[in-house]
Amino acid sequence: MYFPIFSLFLGLNMDKMLNNGRIKQLAKEVGFDLCGVARCRQMGPDGTFLRKWIKQGYASSLDYMGRNIEKRTDAAKLMEGAKSVIVCALAYKNDISEGYPADCRTKIASYATMRDYHLTIKQMLRTLAERLKEEDPELSGRIFVDSAPLFEKRYAVEAGLGWIGRQSLLITPQFGSFVLLGEILLCGECDTYDAPYSGVGCGECRRCVEACPNGAILDYHIDTRRCISRATIEREFDLQTECHGWIFGCDECQSICPYNLHAPKASNPHTTPLFDPRILSVQKWKEMSDEEFAERFGDTPLSRTSLDRVKKML
């Protein structure tokens, strides 16, 4: 979802440039673990790849991926006068991120055990934007959290945060792939832009490919027809995909990644788990009422699903 945060100001003073170091300082003060700044630019090859991916049927029920491809490939088309993209990352690794017992049938992706990140990151980005606005009242922009037509992982690479891994997720050297992203699009040039990430990346490692129980990882892209996360989260309910004990999301490809194995636990209090799926048995889920479900999980990403849907998967 995207959120307007500044009114557009057509008379922006272009002599006053954004300061890269100051942006990162403020992002850290707000609570983000990583921040980078990229220039808005057209990413034609990514659009070509996306169209081919959709044509091959890999998008399955994700119809929205075929819309607004021109905007996805050029952030400047999302807002008149846009020049810069601030990309912020919040690390969220917790105990649950490290995996479940082999016989567990009530597995939930670790990001879904905490407060809905859309709300958390939106709030943090708003605070960052307000701080920037205080220092430059003529600044205009817009914030984005996850669902806007923006190649956020690609812009994260452009901003130097990390690389897109074999499992198609952003991987950062410091925190692995257990990071959540948010962006601020600004109508202002930055004094310096971060260099795109150019490190080693995944190399020859294929652990995520081998760990995916449904074989959904196809070397740097996903066949969502087989993806457990897609099957358990998207509105189109899918009981035909084998979910291997996952009832919301899936961390299989992340829990096995070497970068994640050595990543530190999250320190931001906003990422503290609100519940532990490991102590919720199949019987407990079956006996749960709608009222209890809403009370226990209403502030988490599980609010996207329903108790009835969960029970059908048990």
C-alpha positions in Angstrom: 0.0 0.0 0.0 1.2 3.5 -0.6 0.6 6.6 1.5 0.9 10.3 0.4 3.0 12.1 3.0 3.8 15.5 1.5 1.8 17.8 -0.7 3.4 18.1 -4.1 5.4 21.3 -4.4 6.1 22.3 -8.0 8.4 25.1 -7.0 10.9 22.8 -5.2 14.3 24.5 -4.7 16.6 22.2 -6.6 19.7 24.0 -5.2 19.0 22.3 -1.8 19.9 18.7 -2.3 19.2 15.8 0.0 22.1 14.7 2.2 22.7 11.0 2.0 24.5 10.8 5.4 21.7 12.7 7.1 19.0 10.5 5.7 20.8 7.4 7.0 21.3 9.0 10.4 17.6 9.8 10.7 16.6 6.3 9.5 18.7 4.7 12.2 17.2 7.0 14.8 13.7 6.0 13.7 14.7 2.3 14.1 15.6 1.0 10.7 18.5 -1.4 10.5 19.6 -0.5 7.0 19.0 2.4 4.7 20.2 3.3 1.2 19.4 5.9 -1.4 19.0 5.2 -5.1 18.3 7.3 -8.1 15.0 6.9 -9.9 15.7 5.2 -13.2 14.0 3.0 -15.8 14.6 -0.7 -15.4 13.7 -2.2 -18.8 15.3 -5.6 -18.4 13.3 -6.2 -15.2 10.1 -5.5 -17.1 11.1 -7.8 -19.9 11.8 -10.6 -17.4 8.5 -10.0 -15.5 6.5 -10.2 -18.7 8.2 -13.5 -19.7 7.7 -14.9 -16.1 3.9 -14.1 -16.3 3.6 -15.5 -19.8 5.2 -18.8 -18.6 2.4 -19.1 -16.0 4.6 -18.7 -13.0 2.4 -15.9 -11.5 -0.6 -18.3 -11.1 -3.2 -16.3 -9.2 -1.1 -13.2 -8.7 -2.9 -11.3 -11.4 -1.8 -7.9 -9.9 1.8 -8.7 -11.1 0.7 -8.0 -14.7 -0.7 -4.6 -13.9 1.2 -1.3 -14.0 4.4 -2.9 -15.3 5.6 0.4 -16.7 5.3 1.9 -13.2 7.0 -1.1 -11.6 10.0 -0.6 -13.9 10.3 3.2 -13.4 9.6 4.6 -10.0 9.5 8.1 -11.5 6.2 7.2 -13.0 4.7 6.7 -9.5 4.9 10.4 -8.7 5.4 13.6 -10.7 8.9 15.0 -10.3 10.3 11.9 -8.4 14.1 11.8 -8.4 15.3 9.7 -5.5 14.2 6.5 -3.7 15.1 6.0 0.0 15.0 2.2 0.8 14.8 1.2 4.4 15.0 -2.3 5.9 13.8 -3.6 9.2 15.4 -6.9 10.4 13.0 -9.3 12.1 14.8 -12.6 12.8 13.5 -14.4 15.9 13.6 -17.8 17.5 10.8 -19.0 15.2 12.9 -18.0 12.1 15.3 -20.8 12.8 12.7 -23.5 12.0 10.2 -26.0 13.4 10.4 -29.6 14.5 10.0 -31.9 11.5 6.6 -33.2 12.7 5.0 -29.7 13.4 1.7 -29.3 11.5 0.9 -25.7 12.6 3.8 -23.7 11.2 3.6 -20.0 10.6 6.2 -17.8 8.9 8.1 -15.9 11.5 7.3 -12.4 10.2 3.6 -13.2 10.8 4.2 -13.7 14.5 4.7 -10.0 15.2 2.7 -6.9 14.7 1.7 -6.4 11.1 4.8 -5.0 9.4 2.7 -2.8 7.1 1.6 -0.8 10.1 5.0 -0.7 11.8 7.0 0.3 8.7 4.4 2.8 7.6 4.7 4.5 11.0 8.5 4.5 10.9 8.6 5.9 7.4 6.1 8.6 8.3 8.4 9.6 11.2 11.4 9.7 8.9 9.5 11.7 6.3 8.4 14.2 8.9 11.9 14.7 10.1 13.1 15.3 6.5 10.2 17.7 6.0 11.2 19.6 9.1 14.6 20.2 7.7 13.3 21.1 4.2 9.7 22.3 4.2 9.7 22.4 0.4 10.3 18.6 0.1 7.6 16.5 -1.4 7.2 12.7 -1.6 5.3 9.5 -1.0 5.9 6.4 1.1 5.3 2.8 0.1 5.0 -0.4 2.0 5.1 -3.6 0.1 2.1 -3.6 -2.3 2.6 -0.5 -4.5 3.7 -1.3 -8.1 7.4 -0.8 -7.3 10.4 -3.2 -7.8 11.4 -2.7 -4.2 13.9 -5.5 -4.1 15.6 -4.2 -7.2 15.7 -0.7 -5.8 17.2 -2.2 -2.6 20.0 -3.6 -4.7 20.4 -0.2 -6.4 20.6 1.4 -2.9 23.4 -1.0 -1.9 21.5 -3.0 0.7 22.1 -6.5 -0.8 21.3 -8.8 -3.7 18.3 -10.7 -4.9 19.0 -14.3 -3.9 18.4 -17.6 -5.6 15.1 -17.8 -3.8 14.1 -14.4 -5.2 14.3 -12.6 -1.8 16.5 -9.7 -1.0 19.6 -11.0 1.0 21.6 -8.5 3.0 25.2 -9.3 4.2 24.3 -8.2 7.8 20.8 -9.7 8.4 20.3 -12.3 5.6 16.9 -12.3 4.0 15.0 -11.8 7.3 14.3 -8.1 6.4 11.2 -6.1 5.6 11.3 -3.2 3.2 9.7 0.2 2.9 10.4 3.1 0.6 10.1 6.9 0.4 10.0 8.4 -3.1 11.2 12.0 -3.1 11.1 14.9 -5.5 14.6 15.9 -4.8 18.1 15.0 -5.9 20.6 13.5 -3.4 24.1 14.8 -3.0 25.4 11.2 -3.4 23.7 8.0 -4.3 24.7 4.6 -2.9 26.5 2.2 -5.3 24.5 -0.9 -6.3 25.4 -4.0 -4.3 28.2 -5.9 -6.1 29.3 -8.5 -3.5 29.6 -12.3 -3.9 25.9 -13.1 -3.4 24.7 -16.7 -3.4 27.6 -18.1 -5.4 27.2 -21.9 -6.0 25.0 -22.4 -2.9 21.7 -24.1 -3.7 20.4 -24.9 -0.2 17.2 -23.0 -0.7 16.4 -24.8 -3.9 17.0 -28.2 -2.3 15.0 -27.2 0.8 11.8 -26.1 -0.9 9.4 -29.0 -0.3 7.5 -28.3 -3.5 10.3 -27.4 -5.8 9.0 -23.9 -6.3 12.4 -22.2 -6.5 13.7 -22.1 -10.1 17.0 -20.2 -9.7 16.3 -16.6 -9.0 12.6 -16.8 -9.6 9.6 -18.6 -8.2 6.9 -20.8 -9.7 4.1 -19.5 -7.5 1.9 -22.4 -8.6 4.0 -24.5 -6.2 4.8 -21.9 -3.6 3.4 -22.6 -0.1 3.4 -18.9 0.8 1.2 -18.1 -2.1 -1.1 -21.0 -1.4 -1.6 -20.1 2.3 -1.8 -16.3 2.1 -3.4 -15.2 -1.2 -7.2 -14.6 -1.3 -7.7 -17.4 -3.8 -7.8 -20.4 -1.4 -5.8 -23.3 -2.6 -6.1 -26.7 -1.0 -4.4 -28.5 -4.0 -0.9 -27.3 -3.1 0.8 -29.5 -0.5 1.7 -27.2 2.4 3.7 -29.6 4.5 2.4 -28.3 7.9 2.5 -24.6 7.0 -0.8 -22.8 7.7 0.4 -19.2 6.9 3.4 -18.4 4.8 6.6 -20.4 4.7 10.2 -20.0 5.9 11.7 -23.2 4.5 14.0 -21.4 2.0 15.1 -18.9 4.6 15.7 -21.1 7.6 18.3 -23.0 5.6 20.2 -20.0 4.1 23.8 -19.7 5.4 23.4 -15.9 5.6 20.3 -16.3 7.8 22.0 -19.0 10.0 24.6 -16.4 11.1 22.3 -13.4 11.2 21.7 -11.7 14.6 18.3 -11.7 16.2 16.2 -8.6 15.7 16.6 -5.9 18.3 13.8 -3.5 17.4 10.9 -4.0 20.0 8.4 -3.7 17.1 9.6 -7.1 15.9 9.0 -8.9 19.1 6.8 -12.0 18.5 3.2 -11.6 19.9 2.7 -15.4 20.0 4.6 -18.7 19.6 3.1 -21.0 17.0 5.1 -23.9 18.4 2.9 -24.1 21.5 -0.4 -24.0 19.5 -1.3 -27.6 18.7 -3.6 -28.8 16.0 -6.3 -29.5 18.6 -5.9 -25.9 20.0 -6.5 -24.5 16.6 -9.5 -26.7 16.0 -11.1 -25.7 19.3 -10.4 -21.9 18.8 -13.3 -19.6 18.4 -13.5 -16.7 15.9 -13.5 -14.3 18.9 -10.3 -15.8 20.3 -8.7 -15.7 16.8 -9.5 -12.0 16.4 -8.2 -11.2 19.9 -5.0 -13.1 19.6 -4.0 -12.4 16.0 -5.9 -9.3 15.0 -2.7 -7.1 15.1 -0.6 -9.6 13.1 -0.5 -10.5 9.4 -2.8 -13.4 10.2 -5.6 -10.9 10.0 -5.3 -11.4 6.2 -6.7 -14.9 6.6 -9.6 -16.5 8.6 -9.8 -19.1 11.3 -12.1 -21.2 9.0 -9.3 -21.2 6.4 -6.7 -22.3 8.9 -8.9 -25.1 10.2 -9.4 -26.5 6.6 -5.6 -26.8 6.3 -5.0 -28.8 9.5 
